[in-house]
Amino acid sequence: MDGLSGNDLLVGGEGEDTYLFGWNSQGNDIITELAGSNTIALEKGTVIADLRHAQYGDDLIISLRGSTATLTLKDYYLFSQQWSIRVENNV
């Protein structure tokens, strides 16, 4: 899923979901997940070292160094969810 521009609420539901995040991201997106193994796929040109993270209450906020875009994993610290980060086409 890609929130594109603006501030979006992305609801993944059950199953495995993939969310796109990187230098083309704009706005502040919030992800609500129910279950499953989920992935944050970094856009081409975005690397792990570009990411910053912070805990805000029960949420995990991921941002990019030098950008105002954020990706919030709602209630990340309340539930036992499996998340992974995948680098997309950076070769």
PDB file of N, CA, C and O in Angstrom:
ATOM      1  N   MET A   1       0.844  -1.169   0.000  1.00  0.00           N
ATOM      2  CA  MET A   1       0.000   0.000   0.000  1.00  0.00           C
ATOM      3  C   MET A   1       0.890   1.232   0.000  1.00  0.00           C
ATOM      4  O   MET A   1       1.960   1.247   0.609  1.00  0.00           O
ATOM      5  N   ASP A   2       0.435   2.245  -0.681  1.00  0.00           N
ATOM      6  CA  ASP A   2       1.179   3.499  -0.766  1.00  0.00           C
ATOM      7  C   ASP A   2       0.201   4.625  -0.475  1.00  0.00           C
ATOM      8  O   ASP A   2      -0.802   4.772  -1.173  1.00  0.00           O
ATOM      9  N   GLY A   3       0.486   5.422   0.551  1.00  0.00           N
ATOM     10  CA  GLY A   3      -0.395   6.518   0.913  1.00  0.00           C
ATOM     11  C   GLY A   3      -0.336   7.694  -0.040  1.00  0.00           C
ATOM     12  O   GLY A   3      -1.164   8.602   0.041  1.00  0.00           O
ATOM     13  N   LEU A   4       0.647   7.690  -0.954  1.00  0.00           N
ATOM     14  CA  LEU A   4       0.861   8.796  -1.888  1.00  0.00           C
ATOM     15  C   LEU A   4       1.009  10.094  -1.112  1.00  0.00           C
ATOM     16  O   LEU A   4       1.632  10.104  -0.050  1.00  0.00           O
ATOM     17  N   SER A   5       0.452  11.188  -1.614  1.00  0.00           N
ATOM     18  CA  SER A   5       0.619  12.470  -0.923  1.00  0.00           C
ATOM     19  C   SER A   5      -0.489  12.656   0.108  1.00  0.00           C
ATOM     20  O   SER A   5      -1.525  11.995   0.049  1.00  0.00           O
ATOM     21  N   GLY A   6      -0.261  13.547   1.032  1.00  0.00           N
ATOM     22  CA  GLY A   6      -1.258  13.834   2.053  1.00  0.00           C
ATOM     23  C   GLY A   6      -1.115  12.932   3.261  1.00  0.00           C
ATOM     24  O   GLY A   6      -0.214  12.095   3.332  1.00  0.00           O
ATOM     25  N   ASN A   7      -2.015  13.116   4.204  1.00  0.00           N
ATOM     26  CA  ASN A   7      -2.031  12.333   5.433  1.00  0.00           C
ATOM     27  C   ASN A   7      -3.094  11.257   5.285  1.00  0.00           C
ATOM     28  O   ASN A   7      -4.264  11.565   5.056  1.00  0.00           O
ATOM     29  N   ASP A   8      -2.694   9.994   5.414  1.00  0.00           N
ATOM     30  CA  ASP A   8      -3.612   8.894   5.143  1.00  0.00           C
ATOM     31  C   ASP A   8      -3.664   7.914   6.302  1.00  0.00           C
ATOM     32  O   ASP A   8      -2.697   7.757   7.048  1.00  0.00           O
ATOM     33  N   LEU A   9      -4.818   7.254   6.440  1.00  0.00           N
ATOM     34  CA  LEU A   9      -4.984   6.143   7.365  1.00  0.00           C
ATOM     35  C   LEU A   9      -5.023   4.881   6.513  1.00  0.00           C
ATOM     36  O   LEU A   9      -5.916   4.716   5.682  1.00  0.00           O
ATOM     37  N   LEU A  10      -4.057   3.993   6.719  1.00  0.00           N
ATOM     38  CA  LEU A  10      -3.956   2.752   5.958  1.00  0.00           C
ATOM     39  C   LEU A  10      -4.322   1.599   6.881  1.00  0.00           C
ATOM     40  O   LEU A  10      -3.658   1.380   7.895  1.00  0.00           O
ATOM     41  N   VAL A  11      -5.377   0.856   6.536  1.00  0.00           N
ATOM     42  CA  VAL A  11      -5.844  -0.249   7.365  1.00  0.00           C
ATOM     43  C   VAL A  11      -5.549  -1.548   6.632  1.00  0.00           C
ATOM     44  O   VAL A  11      -6.103  -1.814   5.565  1.00  0.00           O
ATOM     45  N   GLY A  12      -4.663  -2.359   7.220  1.00  0.00           N
ATOM     46  CA  GLY A  12      -4.203  -3.558   6.548  1.00  0.00           C
ATOM     47  C   GLY A  12      -5.084  -4.778   6.724  1.00  0.00           C
ATOM     48  O   GLY A  12      -5.179  -5.602   5.814  1.00  0.00           O
ATOM     49  N   GLY A  13      -5.722  -4.911   7.856  1.00  0.00           N
ATOM     50  CA  GLY A  13      -6.526  -6.098   8.093  1.00  0.00           C
ATOM     51  C   GLY A  13      -5.673  -7.329   8.343  1.00  0.00           C
ATOM     52  O   GLY A  13      -4.500  -7.222   8.699  1.00  0.00           O
ATOM     53  N   GLU A  14      -6.275  -8.508   8.153  1.00  0.00           N
ATOM     54  CA  GLU A  14      -5.561  -9.763   8.376  1.00  0.00           C
ATOM     55  C   GLU A  14      -4.713 -10.109   7.162  1.00  0.00           C
ATOM     56  O   GLU A  14      -4.951  -9.607   6.064  1.00  0.00           O
ATOM     57  N   GLY A  15      -3.726 -10.965   7.366  1.00  0.00           N
ATOM     58  CA  GLY A  15      -2.868 -11.383   6.265  1.00  0.00           C
ATOM     59  C   GLY A  15      -1.595 -10.569   6.195  1.00  0.00           C
ATOM     60  O   GLY A  15      -1.312  -9.744   7.063  1.00  0.00           O
ATOM     61  N   GLU A  16      -0.832 -10.818   5.141  1.00  0.00           N
ATOM     62  CA  GLU A  16       0.444 -10.139   4.949  1.00  0.00           C
ATOM     63  C   GLU A  16       0.251  -8.898   4.093  1.00  0.00           C
ATOM     64  O   GLU A  16      -0.309  -8.971   2.999  1.00  0.00           O
ATOM     65  N   ASP A  17       0.714  -7.761   4.592  1.00  0.00           N
ATOM     66  CA  ASP A  17       0.579  -6.496   3.873  1.00  0.00           C
ATOM     67  C   ASP A  17       1.949  -5.856   3.700  1.00  0.00           C
ATOM     68  O   ASP A  17       2.845  -6.043   4.523  1.00  0.00           O
ATOM     69  N   THR A  18       2.097  -5.101   2.619  1.00  0.00           N
ATOM     70  CA  THR A  18       3.342  -4.389   2.341  1.00  0.00           C
ATOM     71  C   THR A  18       3.027  -2.918   2.161  1.00  0.00           C
ATOM     72  O   THR A  18       2.101  -2.552   1.438  1.00  0.00           O
ATOM     73  N   TYR A  19       3.807  -2.077   2.825  1.00  0.00           N
ATOM     74  CA  TYR A  19       3.629  -0.631   2.769  1.00  0.00           C
ATOM     75  C   TYR A  19       4.881  -0.003   2.183  1.00  0.00           C
ATOM     76  O   TYR A  19       5.994  -0.334   2.594  1.00  0.00           O
ATOM     77  N   LEU A  20       4.709   0.897   1.231  1.00  0.00           N
ATOM     78  CA  LEU A  20       5.821   1.554   0.564  1.00  0.00           C
ATOM     79  C   LEU A  20       6.165   2.851   1.288  1.00  0.00           C
ATOM     80  O   LEU A  20       5.280   3.639   1.622  1.00  0.00           O
ATOM     81  N   PHE A  21       7.475   3.069   1.530  1.00  0.00           N
ATOM     82  CA  PHE A  21       7.917   4.278   2.222  1.00  0.00           C
ATOM     83  C   PHE A  21       9.286   4.670   1.691  1.00  0.00           C
ATOM     84  O   PHE A  21      10.131   3.807   1.451  1.00  0.00           O
ATOM     85  N   GLY A  22       9.512   5.968   1.505  1.00  0.00           N
ATOM     86  CA  GLY A  22      10.815   6.424   1.032  1.00  0.00           C
ATOM     87  C   GLY A  22      10.801   7.887   0.655  1.00  0.00           C
ATOM     88  O   GLY A  22       9.924   8.642   1.073  1.00  0.00           O
ATOM     89  N   TRP A  23      11.787   8.282  -0.145  1.00  0.00           N
ATOM     90  CA  TRP A  23      11.984   9.693  -0.471  1.00  0.00           C
ATOM     91  C   TRP A  23      10.831  10.301  -1.256  1.00  0.00           C
ATOM     92  O   TRP A  23      10.686  11.524  -1.270  1.00  0.00           O
ATOM     93  N   ASN A  24      10.005   9.487  -1.910  1.00  0.00           N
ATOM     94  CA  ASN A  24       8.840  10.018  -2.621  1.00  0.00           C
ATOM     95  C   ASN A  24       7.626  10.157  -1.714  1.00  0.00           C
ATOM     96  O   ASN A  24       6.601  10.700  -2.127  1.00  0.00           O
ATOM     97  N   SER A  25       7.733   9.674  -0.486  1.00  0.00           N
ATOM     98  CA  SER A  25       6.616   9.760   0.457  1.00  0.00           C
ATOM     99  C   SER A  25       6.392  11.206   0.875  1.00  0.00           C
ATOM    100  O   SER A  25       7.333  11.968   1.097  1.00  0.00           O
ATOM    101  N   GLN A  26       5.124  11.553   0.973  1.00  0.00           N
ATOM    102  CA  GLN A  26       4.750  12.893   1.422  1.00  0.00           C
ATOM    103  C   GLN A  26       3.659  12.739   2.463  1.00  0.00           C
ATOM    104  O   GLN A  26       2.821  11.844   2.361  1.00  0.00           O
ATOM    105  N   GLY A  27       3.665  13.586   3.440  1.00  0.00           N
ATOM    106  CA  GLY A  27       2.621  13.541   4.448  1.00  0.00           C
ATOM    107  C   GLY A  27       2.971  12.634   5.607  1.00  0.00           C
ATOM    108  O   GLY A  27       4.100  12.166   5.755  1.00  0.00           O
ATOM    109  N   ASN A  28       1.952  12.407   6.423  1.00  0.00           N
ATOM    110  CA  ASN A  28       2.104  11.617   7.638  1.00  0.00           C
ATOM    111  C   ASN A  28       1.052  10.520   7.619  1.00  0.00           C
ATOM    112  O   ASN A  28      -0.121  10.772   7.891  1.00  0.00           O
ATOM    113  N   ASP A  29       1.472   9.312   7.300  1.00  0.00           N
ATOM    114  CA  ASP A  29       0.554   8.188   7.174  1.00  0.00           C
ATOM    115  C   ASP A  29       0.528   7.377   8.460  1.00  0.00           C
ATOM    116  O   ASP A  29       1.545   7.225   9.137  1.00  0.00           O
ATOM    117  N   ILE A  30      -0.656   6.857   8.786  1.00  0.00           N
ATOM    118  CA  ILE A  30      -0.846   6.023   9.969  1.00  0.00           C
ATOM    119  C   ILE A  30      -1.301   4.647   9.501  1.00  0.00           C
ATOM    120  O   ILE A  30      -2.241   4.525   8.716  1.00  0.00           O
ATOM    121  N   ILE A  31      -0.621   3.609   9.992  1.00  0.00           N
ATOM    122  CA  ILE A  31      -0.968   2.232   9.650  1.00  0.00           C
ATOM    123  C   ILE A  31      -1.615   1.577  10.860  1.00  0.00           C
ATOM    124  O   ILE A  31      -1.071   1.610  11.964  1.00  0.00           O
ATOM    125  N   THR A  32      -2.788   0.980  10.639  1.00  0.00           N
ATOM    126  CA  THR A  32      -3.452   0.178  11.653  1.00  0.00           C
ATOM    127  C   THR A  32      -3.479  -1.255  11.148  1.00  0.00           C
ATOM    128  O   THR A  32      -4.040  -1.531  10.088  1.00  0.00           O
ATOM    129  N   GLU A  33      -2.883  -2.156  11.892  1.00  0.00           N
ATOM    130  CA  GLU A  33      -2.796  -3.560  11.496  1.00  0.00           C
ATOM    131  C   GLU A  33      -3.483  -4.433  12.527  1.00  0.00           C
ATOM    132  O   GLU A  33      -3.436  -4.153  13.725  1.00  0.00           O
ATOM    133  N   LEU A  34      -4.122  -5.494  12.052  1.00  0.00           N
ATOM    134  CA  LEU A  34      -4.786  -6.424  12.951  1.00  0.00           C
ATOM    135  C   LEU A  34      -3.921  -7.636  13.261  1.00  0.00           C
ATOM    136  O   LEU A  34      -3.836  -8.064  14.412  1.00  0.00           O
ATOM    137  N   ALA A  35      -3.284  -8.187  12.246  1.00  0.00           N
ATOM    138  CA  ALA A  35      -2.481  -9.398  12.444  1.00  0.00           C
ATOM    139  C   ALA A  35      -1.653  -9.662  11.199  1.00  0.00           C
ATOM    140  O   ALA A  35      -1.763  -8.953  10.199  1.00  0.00           O
ATOM    141  N   GLY A  36      -0.828 -10.689  11.275  1.00  0.00           N
ATOM    142  CA  GLY A  36      -0.051 -11.113  10.114  1.00  0.00           C
ATOM    143  C   GLY A  36       1.362 -10.578  10.125  1.00  0.00           C
ATOM    144  O   GLY A  36       1.736  -9.758  10.963  1.00  0.00           O
ATOM    145  N   SER A  37       2.136 -11.065   9.169  1.00  0.00           N
ATOM    146  CA  SER A  37       3.503 -10.587   8.965  1.00  0.00           C
ATOM    147  C   SER A  37       3.448  -9.454   7.959  1.00  0.00           C
ATOM    148  O   SER A  37       2.948  -9.633   6.848  1.00  0.00           O
ATOM    149  N   ASN A  38       3.946  -8.308   8.330  1.00  0.00           N
ATOM    150  CA  ASN A  38       3.840  -7.127   7.486  1.00  0.00           C
ATOM    151  C   ASN A  38       5.215  -6.581   7.147  1.00  0.00           C
ATOM    152  O   ASN A  38       6.184  -6.801   7.875  1.00  0.00           O
ATOM    153  N   THR A  39       5.287  -5.862   6.024  1.00  0.00           N
ATOM    154  CA  THR A  39       6.562  -5.385   5.517  1.00  0.00           C
ATOM    155  C   THR A  39       6.489  -3.909   5.175  1.00  0.00           C
ATOM    156  O   THR A  39       5.498  -3.438   4.616  1.00  0.00           O
ATOM    157  N   ILE A  40       7.546  -3.184   5.513  1.00  0.00           N
ATOM    158  CA  ILE A  40       7.741  -1.828   5.008  1.00  0.00           C
ATOM    159  C   ILE A  40       8.780  -1.951   3.909  1.00  0.00           C
ATOM    160  O   ILE A  40       9.930  -2.308   4.168  1.00  0.00           O
ATOM    161  N   ALA A  41       8.376  -1.657   2.682  1.00  0.00           N
ATOM    162  CA  ALA A  41       9.274  -1.731   1.532  1.00  0.00           C
ATOM    163  C   ALA A  41       9.822  -0.333   1.270  1.00  0.00           C
ATOM    164  O   ALA A  41       9.060   0.603   1.025  1.00  0.00           O
ATOM    165  N   LEU A  42      11.128  -0.196   1.321  1.00  0.00           N
ATOM    166  CA  LEU A  42      11.756   1.102   1.075  1.00  0.00           C
ATOM    167  C   LEU A  42      11.863   1.338  -0.423  1.00  0.00           C
ATOM    168  O   LEU A  42      12.305   0.465  -1.170  1.00  0.00           O
ATOM    169  N   GLU A  43      11.452   2.531  -0.857  1.00  0.00           N
ATOM    170  CA  GLU A  43      11.508   2.887  -2.273  1.00  0.00           C
ATOM    171  C   GLU A  43      12.944   2.895  -2.781  1.00  0.00           C
ATOM    172  O   GLU A  43      13.892   2.991  -2.002  1.00  0.00           O
ATOM    173  N   LYS A  44      13.087   2.794  -4.075  1.00  0.00           N
ATOM    174  CA  LYS A  44      14.398   2.867  -4.715  1.00  0.00           C
ATOM    175  C   LYS A  44      15.112   4.141  -4.265  1.00  0.00           C
ATOM    176  O   LYS A  44      14.527   5.224  -4.262  1.00  0.00           O
ATOM    177  N   GLY A  45      16.376   3.997  -3.888  1.00  0.00           N
ATOM    178  CA  GLY A  45      17.162   5.144  -3.434  1.00  0.00           C
ATOM    179  C   GLY A  45      17.089   5.401  -1.942  1.00  0.00           C
ATOM    180  O   GLY A  45      17.820   6.244  -1.422  1.00  0.00           O
ATOM    181  N   THR A  46      16.217   4.684  -1.244  1.00  0.00           N
ATOM    182  CA  THR A  46      16.093   4.820   0.207  1.00  0.00           C
ATOM    183  C   THR A  46      16.792   3.627   0.855  1.00  0.00           C
ATOM    184  O   THR A  46      16.561   2.481   0.469  1.00  0.00           O
ATOM    185  N   VAL A  47      17.643   3.898   1.836  1.00  0.00           N
ATOM    186  CA  VAL A  47      18.372   2.831   2.523  1.00  0.00           C
ATOM    187  C   VAL A  47      18.049   2.861   4.015  1.00  0.00           C
ATOM    188  O   VAL A  47      17.528   3.850   4.531  1.00  0.00           O
ATOM    189  N   ILE A  48      18.362   1.778   4.688  1.00  0.00           N
ATOM    190  CA  ILE A  48      18.077   1.658   6.121  1.00  0.00           C
ATOM    191  C   ILE A  48      18.664   2.829   6.906  1.00  0.00           C
ATOM    192  O   ILE A  48      18.032   3.320   7.840  1.00  0.00           O
ATOM    193  N   ALA A  49      19.853   3.279   6.542  1.00  0.00           N
ATOM    194  CA  ALA A  49      20.515   4.372   7.265  1.00  0.00           C
ATOM    195  C   ALA A  49      19.747   5.686   7.176  1.00  0.00           C
ATOM    196  O   ALA A  49      19.993   6.590   7.975  1.00  0.00           O
ATOM    197  N   ASP A  50      18.822   5.816   6.222  1.00  0.00           N
ATOM    198  CA  ASP A  50      18.006   7.027   6.091  1.00  0.00           C
ATOM    199  C   ASP A  50      16.886   7.087   7.123  1.00  0.00           C
ATOM    200  O   ASP A  50      16.320   8.154   7.360  1.00  0.00           O
ATOM    201  N   LEU A  51      16.563   5.957   7.735  1.00  0.00           N
ATOM    202  CA  LEU A  51      15.420   5.879   8.643  1.00  0.00           C
ATOM    203  C   LEU A  51      15.756   6.345  10.050  1.00  0.00           C
ATOM    204  O   LEU A  51      16.866   6.152  10.546  1.00  0.00           O
ATOM    205  N   ARG A  52      14.779   6.954  10.665  1.00  0.00           N
ATOM    206  CA  ARG A  52      14.822   7.323  12.080  1.00  0.00           C
ATOM    207  C   ARG A  52      13.555   6.754  12.710  1.00  0.00           C
ATOM    208  O   ARG A  52      12.542   6.595  12.029  1.00  0.00           O
ATOM    209  N   HIS A  53      13.605   6.448  13.993  1.00  0.00           N
ATOM    210  CA  HIS A  53      12.405   5.940  14.648  1.00  0.00           C
ATOM    211  C   HIS A  53      12.298   6.497  16.065  1.00  0.00           C
ATOM    212  O   HIS A  53      13.290   6.857  16.701  1.00  0.00           O
ATOM    213  N   ALA A  54      11.056   6.552  16.528  1.00  0.00           N
ATOM    214  CA  ALA A  54      10.789   7.045  17.878  1.00  0.00           C
ATOM    215  C   ALA A  54       9.506   6.400  18.390  1.00  0.00           C
ATOM    216  O   ALA A  54       8.602   6.081  17.618  1.00  0.00           O
ATOM    217  N   GLN A  55       9.445   6.215  19.699  1.00  0.00           N
ATOM    218  CA  GLN A  55       8.225   5.730  20.321  1.00  0.00           C
ATOM    219  C   GLN A  55       7.435   6.930  20.803  1.00  0.00           C
ATOM    220  O   GLN A  55       7.981   7.834  21.436  1.00  0.00           O
ATOM    221  N   TYR A  56       6.137   6.933  20.496  1.00  0.00           N
ATOM    222  CA  TYR A  56       5.239   7.973  20.978  1.00  0.00           C
ATOM    223  C   TYR A  56       4.032   7.254  21.566  1.00  0.00           C
ATOM    224  O   TYR A  56       3.167   6.783  20.828  1.00  0.00           O
ATOM    225  N   GLY A  57       3.971   7.167  22.889  1.00  0.00           N
ATOM    226  CA  GLY A  57       2.924   6.369  23.526  1.00  0.00           C
ATOM    227  C   GLY A  57       3.108   4.914  23.131  1.00  0.00           C
ATOM    228  O   GLY A  57       4.179   4.341  23.332  1.00  0.00           O
ATOM    229  N   ASP A  58       2.060   4.312  22.565  1.00  0.00           N
ATOM    230  CA  ASP A  58       2.130   2.924  22.109  1.00  0.00           C
ATOM    231  C   ASP A  58       2.449   2.812  20.622  1.00  0.00           C
ATOM    232  O   ASP A  58       2.447   1.712  20.069  1.00  0.00           O
ATOM    233  N   ASP A  59       2.723   3.934  19.977  1.00  0.00           N
ATOM    234  CA  ASP A  59       2.975   3.964  18.536  1.00  0.00           C
ATOM    235  C   ASP A  59       4.469   4.009  18.227  1.00  0.00           C
ATOM    236  O   ASP A  59       5.263   4.540  19.004  1.00  0.00           O
ATOM    237  N   LEU A  60       4.834   3.441  17.077  1.00  0.00           N
ATOM    238  CA  LEU A  60       6.191   3.546  16.545  1.00  0.00           C
ATOM    239  C   LEU A  60       6.135   4.494  15.356  1.00  0.00           C
ATOM    240  O   LEU A  60       5.380   4.263  14.411  1.00  0.00           O
ATOM    241  N   ILE A  61       6.926   5.553  15.397  1.00  0.00           N
ATOM    242  CA  ILE A  61       6.950   6.530  14.311  1.00  0.00           C
ATOM    243  C   ILE A  61       8.266   6.387  13.563  1.00  0.00           C
ATOM    244  O   ILE A  61       9.346   6.479  14.147  1.00  0.00           O
ATOM    245  N   ILE A  62       8.153   6.160  12.256  1.00  0.00           N
ATOM    246  CA  ILE A  62       9.322   6.030  11.390  1.00  0.00           C
ATOM    247  C   ILE A  62       9.378   7.257  10.501  1.00  0.00           C
ATOM    248  O   ILE A  62       8.373   7.650   9.908  1.00  0.00           O
ATOM    249  N   SER A  63      10.551   7.859  10.409  1.00  0.00           N
ATOM    250  CA  SER A  63      10.722   9.043   9.566  1.00  0.00           C
ATOM    251  C   SER A  63      12.006   8.900   8.761  1.00  0.00           C
ATOM    252  O   SER A  63      12.802   7.988   8.982  1.00  0.00           O
ATOM    253  N   LEU A  64      12.187   9.821   7.825  1.00  0.00           N
ATOM    254  CA  LEU A  64      13.388   9.855   7.000  1.00  0.00           C
ATOM    255  C   LEU A  64      14.243  11.034   7.418  1.00  0.00           C
ATOM    256  O   LEU A  64      13.740  12.139   7.625  1.00  0.00           O
ATOM    257  N   ARG A  65      15.527  10.795   7.539  1.00  0.00           N
ATOM    258  CA  ARG A  65      16.469  11.869   7.868  1.00  0.00           C
ATOM    259  C   ARG A  65      16.304  12.997   6.846  1.00  0.00           C
ATOM    260  O   ARG A  65      16.413  12.758   5.643  1.00  0.00           O
ATOM    261  N   GLY A  66      16.044  14.215   7.309  1.00  0.00           N
ATOM    262  CA  GLY A  66      15.931  15.368   6.432  1.00  0.00           C
ATOM    263  C   GLY A  66      14.592  15.517   5.734  1.00  0.00           C
ATOM    264  O   GLY A  66      14.469  16.335   4.823  1.00  0.00           O
ATOM    265  N   SER A  67      13.588  14.752   6.135  1.00  0.00           N
ATOM    266  CA  SER A  67      12.266  14.815   5.510  1.00  0.00           C
ATOM    267  C   SER A  67      11.211  15.011   6.590  1.00  0.00           C
ATOM    268  O   SER A  67      11.441  14.685   7.754  1.00  0.00           O
ATOM    269  N   THR A  68      10.060  15.541   6.208  1.00  0.00           N
ATOM    270  CA  THR A  68       8.961  15.697   7.160  1.00  0.00           C
ATOM    271  C   THR A  68       7.968  14.542   7.076  1.00  0.00           C
ATOM    272  O   THR A  68       7.041  14.475   7.883  1.00  0.00           O
ATOM    273  N   ALA A  69       8.140  13.629   6.118  1.00  0.00           N
ATOM    274  CA  ALA A  69       7.237  12.485   5.964  1.00  0.00           C
ATOM    275  C   ALA A  69       7.418  11.511   7.126  1.00  0.00           C
ATOM    276  O   ALA A  69       8.538  11.266   7.573  1.00  0.00           O
ATOM    277  N   THR A  70       6.307  10.960   7.610  1.00  0.00           N
ATOM    278  CA  THR A  70       6.361   9.958   8.673  1.00  0.00           C
ATOM    279  C   THR A  70       5.434   8.794   8.353  1.00  0.00           C
ATOM    280  O   THR A  70       4.472   8.923   7.596  1.00  0.00           O
ATOM    281  N   LEU A  71       5.754   7.667   8.948  1.00  0.00           N
ATOM    282  CA  LEU A  71       4.928   6.470   8.878  1.00  0.00           C
ATOM    283  C   LEU A  71       4.740   6.011  10.318  1.00  0.00           C
ATOM    284  O   LEU A  71       5.707   5.633  10.980  1.00  0.00           O
ATOM    285  N   THR A  72       3.508   6.040  10.805  1.00  0.00           N
ATOM    286  CA  THR A  72       3.222   5.668  12.186  1.00  0.00           C
ATOM    287  C   THR A  72       2.584   4.291  12.228  1.00  0.00           C
ATOM    288  O   THR A  72       1.562   4.055  11.583  1.00  0.00           O
ATOM    289  N   LEU A  73       3.186   3.381  12.988  1.00  0.00           N
ATOM    290  CA  LEU A  73       2.598   2.066  13.211  1.00  0.00           C
ATOM    291  C   LEU A  73       1.786   2.163  14.494  1.00  0.00           C
ATOM    292  O   LEU A  73       2.330   2.111  15.597  1.00  0.00           O
ATOM    293  N   LYS A  74       0.478   2.304  14.331  1.00  0.00           N
ATOM    294  CA  LYS A  74      -0.437   2.524  15.445  1.00  0.00           C
ATOM    295  C   LYS A  74      -0.436   1.322  16.388  1.00  0.00           C
ATOM    296  O   LYS A  74      -0.558   0.179  15.947  1.00  0.00           O
ATOM    297  N   ASP A  75      -0.300   1.585  17.683  1.00  0.00           N
ATOM    298  CA  ASP A  75      -0.335   0.566  18.739  1.00  0.00           C
ATOM    299  C   ASP A  75       0.721  -0.529  18.560  1.00  0.00           C
ATOM    300  O   ASP A  75       0.511  -1.669  18.977  1.00  0.00           O
ATOM    301  N   TYR A  76       1.831  -0.192  17.953  1.00  0.00           N
ATOM    302  CA  TYR A  76       2.922  -1.146  17.710  1.00  0.00           C
ATOM    303  C   TYR A  76       3.384  -1.821  19.000  1.00  0.00           C
ATOM    304  O   TYR A  76       3.660  -3.021  19.006  1.00  0.00           O
ATOM    305  N   TYR A  77       3.468  -1.068  20.075  1.00  0.00           N
ATOM    306  CA  TYR A  77       3.989  -1.597  21.339  1.00  0.00           C
ATOM    307  C   TYR A  77       2.930  -2.317  22.178  1.00  0.00           C
ATOM    308  O   TYR A  77       3.249  -2.863  23.234  1.00  0.00           O
ATOM    309  N   LEU A  78       1.675  -2.325  21.720  1.00  0.00           N
ATOM    310  CA  LEU A  78       0.609  -3.022  22.441  1.00  0.00           C
ATOM    311  C   LEU A  78       0.430  -4.462  21.980  1.00  0.00           C
ATOM    312  O   LEU A  78       0.032  -5.323  22.765  1.00  0.00           O
ATOM    313  N   PHE A  79       0.721  -4.725  20.714  1.00  0.00           N
ATOM    314  CA  PHE A  79       0.434  -6.028  20.128  1.00  0.00           C
ATOM    315  C   PHE A  79       1.705  -6.711  19.655  1.00  0.00           C
ATOM    316  O   PHE A  79       2.709  -6.064  19.354  1.00  0.00           O
ATOM    317  N   SER A  80       1.637  -8.015  19.596  1.00  0.00           N
ATOM    318  CA  SER A  80       2.763  -8.808  19.106  1.00  0.00           C
ATOM    319  C   SER A  80       2.593  -9.006  17.601  1.00  0.00           C
ATOM    320  O   SER A  80       1.985  -9.981  17.159  1.00  0.00           O
ATOM    321  N   GLN A  81       3.135  -8.075  16.822  1.00  0.00           N
ATOM    322  CA  GLN A  81       3.055  -8.141  15.369  1.00  0.00           C
ATOM    323  C   GLN A  81       4.454  -8.305  14.803  1.00  0.00           C
ATOM    324  O   GLN A  81       5.429  -7.786  15.347  1.00  0.00           O
ATOM    325  N   GLN A  82       4.534  -9.039  13.699  1.00  0.00           N
ATOM    326  CA  GLN A  82       5.816  -9.237  13.047  1.00  0.00           C
ATOM    327  C   GLN A  82       5.941  -8.253  11.886  1.00  0.00           C
ATOM    328  O   GLN A  82       5.124  -8.256  10.966  1.00  0.00           O
ATOM    329  N   TRP A  83       6.982  -7.406  11.944  1.00  0.00           N
ATOM    330  CA  TRP A  83       7.259  -6.428  10.892  1.00  0.00           C
ATOM    331  C   TRP A  83       8.662  -6.657  10.356  1.00  0.00           C
ATOM    332  O   TRP A  83       9.563  -7.057  11.094  1.00  0.00           O
ATOM    333  N   SER A  84       8.839  -6.400   9.070  1.00  0.00           N
ATOM    334  CA  SER A  84      10.173  -6.438   8.478  1.00  0.00           C
ATOM    335  C   SER A  84      10.326  -5.247   7.541  1.00  0.00           C
ATOM    336  O   SER A  84       9.342  -4.653   7.100  1.00  0.00           O
ATOM    337  N   ILE A  85      11.571  -4.912   7.248  1.00  0.00           N
ATOM    338  CA  ILE A  85      11.873  -3.825   6.314  1.00  0.00           C
ATOM    339  C   ILE A  85      12.631  -4.430   5.144  1.00  0.00           C
ATOM    340  O   ILE A  85      13.603  -5.163   5.325  1.00  0.00           O
ATOM    341  N   ARG A  86      12.171  -4.110   3.944  1.00  0.00           N
ATOM    342  CA  ARG A  86      12.794  -4.633   2.731  1.00  0.00           C
ATOM    343  C   ARG A  86      13.249  -3.466   1.864  1.00  0.00           C
ATOM    344  O   ARG A  86      12.511  -2.502   1.667  1.00  0.00           O
ATOM    345  N   VAL A  87      14.457  -3.561   1.354  1.00  0.00           N
ATOM    346  CA  VAL A  87      14.998  -2.533   0.465  1.00  0.00           C
ATOM    347  C   VAL A  87      14.596  -2.895  -0.961  1.00  0.00           C
ATOM    348  O   VAL A  87      14.852  -4.010  -1.415  1.00  0.00           O
ATOM    349  N   GLU A  88      13.968  -1.957  -1.669  1.00  0.00           N
ATOM    350  CA  GLU A  88      13.460  -2.186  -3.018  1.00  0.00           C
ATOM    351  C   GLU A  88      14.419  -1.685  -4.085  1.00  0.00           C
ATOM    352  O   GLU A  88      14.781  -0.508  -4.080  1.00  0.00           O
ATOM    353  N   ASN A  89      14.832  -2.540  -4.984  1.00  0.00           N
ATOM    354  CA  ASN A  89      15.548  -2.149  -6.211  1.00  0.00           C
ATOM    355  C   ASN A  89      16.660  -1.133  -6.012  1.00  0.00           C
ATOM    356  O   ASN A  89      16.773  -0.186  -6.790  1.00  0.00           O
ATOM    357  N   ASN A  90      17.472  -1.307  -5.001  1.00  0.00           N
ATOM    358  CA  ASN A  90      18.539  -0.338  -4.759  1.00  0.00           C
ATOM    359  C   ASN A  90      19.847  -0.722  -5.441  1.00  0.00           C
ATOM    360  O   ASN A  90      20.882  -0.116  -5.167  1.00  0.00           O
ATOM    361  N   VAL A  91      19.820  -1.699  -6.308  1.00  0.00           N
ATOM    362  CA  VAL A  91      21.043  -2.132  -6.995  1.00  0.00           C
ATOM    363  C   VAL A  91      21.202  -1.339  -8.272  1.00  0.00           C
ATOM    364  O   VAL A  91      22.167  -1.542  -9.008  1.00  0.00           O
TER     365      VAL A  91
END
